[in-house]
């Protein structure tokens, strides 16, 4: 028995699974190491998610509850350090790397295809970025990848239990991010346009859909009882927040987001699975991608990042196609060359996706490569892209607010409300405020508006930014109390004045509906 156990362990360490586990661990350690020794600070949205985890509910203006519940549990177990906050995204990313290799195997790929698929996901800038901070997007990537794995298994072996599992994964995915509806739409189109259309007449498909709907139903009920705020949020964000993109821009941004080297993997794979007769039974997979791409293109204000969850599948398909090409021509030398190019390219691009360089080194590196800061939103940028700029200046901002707050009398402090312009500012005040003896912030942005003015009368208010003329429209007395400055944060939040406002002309609760800002 002892010898058999030793033999089994040796077999495992030589197996394809062991290699995939090692690649997943590399992904995990890259993120954990960055979180422990690097990183620039808590991201704007993370402050908001932390605030939401203090108001557990079945929904929020801009997201369903799954990721917030996961964050609540994470905070209970591990606390609020940057390392703890970003542990779940790192684990999720490692699982996706492993699943990408399994996907390639299910498609028929041998060891090289599995390794290539996992390595491609590991180094892709989009996946590095998504898994480097807490958000629903890291879980979204995992749920889509799990769903694709099950779809491939179902295509190969139409077993009812896999349909039930797919319904469970889609339901949990919807409870995490409603963009899983795009996957559902793509799957429906894929079934309708391929030989699998006969499955639409079976109960298994509808049982899976019913399970997904049942799991998602508490959020639907929450939306209905709150006036469907997410629809208003989507409408406003589409119209005012995101810049319009053409189909060509959407496609080219995908190429950049996933590393141009991986384009040489996933695009040939997409074509191969679309036209090769031998891949006829898997035709549903490229059709799903094309359907989701079409949905996003029709909505001209979509972001290319929304297609990110498709790429573990596309890269697995591409890895299989590349392996077939190498075997066909017996060009075995192309294996190490492909992996070397992929890894070198990934290393070169990694600083643009994950904060592995000190900020000044990053700026110098970006300038040396001629990479100007960018954002998909309609906002001015400074030294850093928005993704990194939103990690700077928060505690200094809170300290500037605290300096103003502590000039107030005890009676004024009891009345004082701190008003944030957006959920990042309000969330930072809530997160760091206990250190400085500050009350919780109020704000009209997204779910902060639903939480209301928290009983504040508005008689004494501290505001960030804006002009004294604007403040005097609502207050009889306005006093300048300092300026917040940070060279790395977003320009619209740099050099912001701190105002102490008193003698509000109308009660705050009466004006609260005007504060609403869903975007």
Secondary structure, 3 states (H helix, E strand, C coil): CHHHHHHHHHHHHCCHHHHHHHHHHHHHHHHHHHHHHCCCCCCHHHHHHHHHHCCCCCEECCEECHHHHHHHHHHHHHCCCHHHHCHHHHHHHHHHHHHHHHHHHHCCCCHHHHHHHHHHHHHCHHHHHHCCCCCHHHHHHHHHHHHHHHHHHHHHCCCHHHHHHHHHHHHHHHHHCCCHHHHHHHHHHHHHHCHHHHHHHCHHHHHHHHHHHHHHHHHHHHHHHCCCHHHHHHHHHHHHHECCCCHHHHHHHHHHHCCHHHHHHHHHHHHHHHHCHHHHHHHHHHHHHHHHHHHHHHCCCCCHHHHHHHHHHHHHHHHHHHHHHHHHHCCCHHHHHHHHHHHHHHHHHHCCCCCCCCHHHHHHHHHHCCCCCCCCECCCCCCCCHHHHCCCCHHHHHHHHHHHHCCCCHHHHHHEEEEECCHHHHHHHHHHHHHHCCCCEEECECHHHHHCCCCCCCCEEEEECCCHHHHHCCEEEEEEEEEECCCCCCHHHCCEEEEEEEEECCCHHHHHHHHCECC
